[in-house]
């Protein structure tokens, strides 16, 4: 099974990373859309990490992962 994830990575107040993962993003998602969502997340202040509030955007990426189950119980 192949699965894709959108990872939005932010810097917190202690300069640590906080990653927000969205499973199965739209295939046609644009850089502008992701950038806008990340801006909204920062402005909302809804996420507070052990390292403090989110302060800035660090990166965004699509990760593709393939899992082949050998046996399942």
C-alpha positions in Angstrom: 0.0 0.0 0.0 1.3 3.4 -0.9 0.4 6.4 1.2 1.2 10.1 1.0 1.5 12.6 3.7 1.8 16.4 3.7 4.2 17.4 6.5 4.1 21.1 7.5 7.1 21.8 9.7 7.2 24.8 12.0 9.8 26.3 14.4 8.7 26.8 18.0 9.8 29.4 20.6 12.8 27.2 21.6 13.9 26.9 18.0 12.7 23.2 17.9 10.7 21.6 15.2 7.0 20.8 15.3 5.6 18.7 12.5 1.9 18.7 11.6 1.1 15.7 9.3 -2.0 15.5 7.0 -2.7 12.1 5.6 -3.7 11.7 1.9 -3.5 15.3 0.8 -5.1 16.3 -2.5 -3.0 15.4 -5.5 -3.4 18.9 -6.9 -2.5 20.9 -3.8 -0.4 23.9 -4.5 2.6 25.6 -2.8 0.4 28.7 -2.4 -2.3 26.7 -0.6 0.1 25.1 1.8 1.8 28.4 2.5 -1.5 30.0 3.2 -2.6 27.3 5.6 0.7 27.5 7.4 0.2 31.2 7.8 -3.3 30.6 9.2 -1.9 28.1 11.7 0.7 30.5 12.9 -1.8 33.4 13.2 -4.3 31.2 15.1 -1.9 30.3 18.0 -3.9 27.1 18.3 -0.8 24.8 18.7 1.4 25.1 21.7 4.3 22.6 21.9 6.5 21.6 24.8 9.0 24.1 23.3 6.5 26.9 23.3 4.3 28.6 20.7 4.9 28.2 17.0 6.9 31.1 15.7 7.8 30.5 12.0 7.5 28.1 9.0 10.5 25.8 8.4 9.4 23.6 5.5 6.6 21.7 3.9 6.9 18.4 2.0 5.0 15.5 0.6 6.2 12.2 1.9 5.4 9.0 0.0 5.6 5.8 2.0 5.1 2.2 0.7 4.2 -0.5 3.2 4.2 -4.2 2.3 2.6 -6.3 5.0 4.3 -9.7 5.3 1.9 -11.1 7.8 -0.9 -9.7 9.8 -2.4 -11.2 13.0 
